[in-house]
């Protein structure tokens, strides 16, 4: 009986040794930085760091844009209030047709207006040569 238990004990320890050897080789392959999973984890970690930096830069730019947009919106609202006030004050002005009547037109003033007016005419396109 002792012989059978010793043989089983040796077989069990031999099986455990083989199992440990297989696990150690798999673990070495898993943790190598160049080609294994460790390399992939290192690359992903570096990418996460880069993305964190890019996210912080984007967040800063967005905050700056939001602040400038708020300032421009406030400025636009103040200008809109001023324009509304100016438009409201225009309603208080007298009608220009009623306030300043034109003197009756004379032939001399009409002749001066006619003399000052001139018309420019473009040359016909047929006369122009096209450059090729």
CORZI-V325097 format. One record per backbone hydrogen bond with DSSP energy under -1.0 kcal/mol. NH is the residue of the N-H (numbers start at 0). CO is the residue of the C=O. If there is no record, write none. Layout:
# CORZI-V325097
nh: {NH	NH}
co: {CO	CO}
This chain:
# CORZI-V325097
nh: {4	5	6	7	8	9	10	11	12	13	14	15	16	17	18	19	20	21	22	23	24	25	26	27	28	29	30	31	37	38	39	40	41	42	43	44	45	46	47	48	49	50	51	52	53	54	55	56	57	58	59	60	61	62	63	64	65	66	67	68	69	70	71	72	73	74	75	76	77	78	79	80	81	82	83	84	85	86	87	88	89	98	99	109	110	111	112	113	114	115}
co: {0	1	2	3	4	5	6	7	8	9	10	11	12	13	14	15	16	17	18	19	20	21	22	23	24	25	26	27	29	31	35	36	37	38	39	40	41	42	43	44	45	46	47	48	49	50	51	52	53	54	55	56	57	58	59	60	61	62	63	64	65	66	67	68	69	70	71	72	73	74	75	76	77	78	79	80	81	82	83	84	85	94	95	105	106	107	108	109	110	111}
